[in-house]
Amino acid sequence: MSTASPRTDPRIIRTRQLIRDAFIDLLQEIELEKITVNRIAERATINRVTFYLHYRDIPDMLERIADDMVNEIQAILRDVPNQTRSDMDWSILVKILEHIADNSKFYKVLLASKRIPVFTDRLTKLIAEVITSRAEKREASLSVSAVSVPKDIAIWYGSSAFIGTIVCWLRNDMPYTPLFLAKQLSLLFRLYQNTADA
């Protein structure tokens, strides 16, 4: 799960990945409050000074890893070609779920087991932005909107349902493929939209 720009030194990328992997491994064993820079450095086979070359402290590391997570998903969203509404929803869902499956250890720890707020909050905000954008495009294409649910409530509902489904999927060791889950979510979203428009 690398988010480095093409000009970033490969050694920097490798060191940050070592730090992140060490942090995720430690988080599977102990509570966040008990994780220290020393423990991360020892697990990553680097020294403390190297850690501080990349991050100010553990909260800064968490913020930067959360930024990386959001940037990776935003890159996926940018890569989805312009298509019809239903095809685009399908493509976005599949790509996001494939990304989460490919990085399941990371997402299982940070979203499904530990529920570290910075990651859940950032992902919820990103999904809410996607839903808002989709809702605005959808409203613009309707001549008369019959939706009676306030937009903010619909966005809260949609983003929470999506994150909650991902969390349950991860907690149950991803019993469905990303493709199958994307299809089910797409059907549910379509059903929800048809109900709201009725």
C-alpha positions in Angstrom: 0.0 0.0 0.0 2.5 2.6 -1.2 1.5 6.3 -1.8 4.8 7.7 -2.6 5.3 10.1 -5.5 7.6 9.0 -8.3 10.4 11.3 -7.0 10.4 10.0 -3.5 13.6 8.2 -2.6 13.0 4.4 -2.5 14.8 4.2 0.9 12.3 6.6 2.4 9.4 4.6 1.0 10.9 1.4 2.4 11.6 2.9 5.8 8.1 4.3 6.2 6.7 0.9 5.1 8.8 -0.8 7.8 7.6 1.7 10.4 3.9 1.2 9.3 4.2 -2.6 9.2 5.8 -2.6 12.7 3.1 -0.4 14.1 0.3 -2.6 12.6 2.0 -5.7 14.0 2.3 -4.1 17.5 -1.3 -3.0 17.4 -2.4 -6.6 16.9 -0.5 -7.5 20.1 -1.0 -4.5 22.5 -3.2 -1.5 23.0 -2.3 1.8 21.2 -1.5 3.5 24.5 1.2 1.0 25.2 3.0 1.4 21.8 6.1 3.5 22.1 8.6 4.9 19.5 11.1 2.5 21.0 8.9 -0.5 20.4 8.1 0.6 16.8 11.8 1.2 16.0 12.8 -2.1 17.5 10.1 -4.0 15.6 11.0 -2.1 12.3 14.7 -2.8 12.9 15.6 0.9 12.7 16.8 3.2 15.4 14.7 5.9 17.2 16.5 8.7 15.3 15.3 7.2 12.0 11.8 7.2 13.2 12.0 10.9 14.1 13.4 11.7 10.6 10.0 10.6 9.3 7.5 11.5 12.1 7.4 13.9 15.0 5.8 11.4 17.3 3.2 8.6 17.3 0.1 10.9 16.8 1.9 12.5 13.8 2.6 9.0 12.4 -1.1 8.1 12.8 -2.2 11.3 11.0 0.3 10.7 8.1 -0.7 7.1 7.7 -4.4 8.2 7.7 -3.5 10.8 5.0 -1.8 8.0 3.0 -4.9 5.8 3.3 -7.2 8.6 2.1 -4.8 9.5 -0.8 -4.8 5.9 -1.9 -8.5 5.7 -2.1 -8.8 9.1 -3.8 -6.3 7.9 -6.4 -8.6 4.9 -7.0 -11.6 7.3 -7.4 -9.7 9.4 -9.9 -8.7 6.4 -11.9 -12.3 5.3 -12.4 -13.3 6.4 -16.0 -16.3 8.5 -16.6 -19.2 6.1 -17.3 -22.9 6.0 -16.8 -24.2 6.4 -13.3 -24.7 2.7 -12.4 -21.5 1.6 -14.2 -19.5 4.2 -12.3 -21.0 3.2 -8.9 -20.1 -0.4 -9.7 -16.5 0.4 -10.8 -15.9 2.6 -7.7 -17.2 -0.1 -5.3 -15.2 -2.9 -6.9 -12.0 -0.9 -6.9 -12.3 0.3 -3.3 -13.2 -3.2 -2.1 -10.3 -4.7 -4.0 -7.9 -2.2 -2.5 -9.2 -3.0 1.0 -8.9 -6.7 0.4 -5.3 -6.3 -0.9 -4.5 -4.4 2.3 -6.7 -6.4 4.6 -4.2 -6.7 7.5 -4.0 -2.9 7.6 -7.7 -2.3 7.4 -8.6 -5.2 9.8 -6.4 -3.7 12.5 -7.2 0.0 12.1 -10.9 -0.2 11.2 -12.3 -3.6 12.3 -10.5 -4.5 15.5 -9.0 -1.4 17.1 -11.4 1.2 15.5 -8.8 4.0 15.8 -10.9 7.1 15.4 -8.6 9.0 13.0 -8.9 6.2 10.4 -12.6 5.6 10.8 -13.3 9.3 10.8 -11.2 10.0 7.7 -12.7 7.1 5.7 -16.2 8.1 6.8 -15.5 11.7 5.7 -14.2 10.5 2.3 -17.1 8.2 1.7 -19.5 11.0 2.7 -17.8 13.3 0.1 -18.3 10.6 -2.6 -21.9 10.1 -1.7 -22.5 13.9 -1.6 -20.9 14.3 -5.1 -23.0 11.4 -6.4 -26.2 12.8 -4.9 -25.6 16.3 -6.3 -25.0 14.8 -9.8 -28.1 12.7 -9.4 -30.3 15.6 -8.3 -29.0 17.7 -11.2 -30.2 14.9 -13.6 -33.7 14.8 -12.1 -36.2 17.3 -13.3 -38.4 16.9 -10.2 -36.9 15.4 -7.0 -39.3 13.3 -5.0 -36.7 12.7 -2.2 -38.1 13.7 1.1 -35.2 12.7 3.3 -32.9 15.7 4.1 -29.6 15.3 2.2 -27.4 15.4 5.3 -29.3 12.5 6.9 -29.1 10.5 3.6 -25.3 11.1 3.5 -24.8 10.1 7.2 -26.9 7.0 6.6 -25.1 6.0 3.3 -21.5 6.6 4.6 -22.2 4.8 7.9 -23.8 1.8 6.2 -20.9 1.5 3.8 -18.2 1.7 6.5 -20.2 -0.6 8.8 -20.5 -3.2 6.0 -16.7 -3.0 5.3 -16.0 -3.4 9.0 -18.3 -6.5 9.3 -16.8 -7.9 6.1 -13.2 -7.6 7.5 -14.2 -8.9 11.0 -15.6 -12.0 9.3 -12.4 -12.6 7.3 -13.9 -11.3 4.0 -16.2 -14.3 3.2 -17.2 -12.7 -0.1 -15.0 -11.5 -2.9 -14.8 -7.7 -3.5 -16.7 -8.2 -6.8 -19.6 -10.1 -5.1 -19.8 -7.6 -2.2 -19.7 -4.6 -4.6 -22.6 -6.2 -6.5 -24.6 -6.6 -3.3 -23.9 -3.0 -2.2 -24.8 -1.7 -5.6 -28.1 -3.5 -5.4 -28.8 -2.1 -1.9 -27.9 1.4 -3.0 -30.2 1.1 -6.0 -33.0 -0.3 -3.8 -32.5 2.6 -1.3 -32.6 5.2 -4.1 -35.7 3.7 -5.6 -37.4 3.7 -2.2 -36.4 7.3 -1.6 -37.7 8.3 -5.0 -41.0 6.5 -4.5 
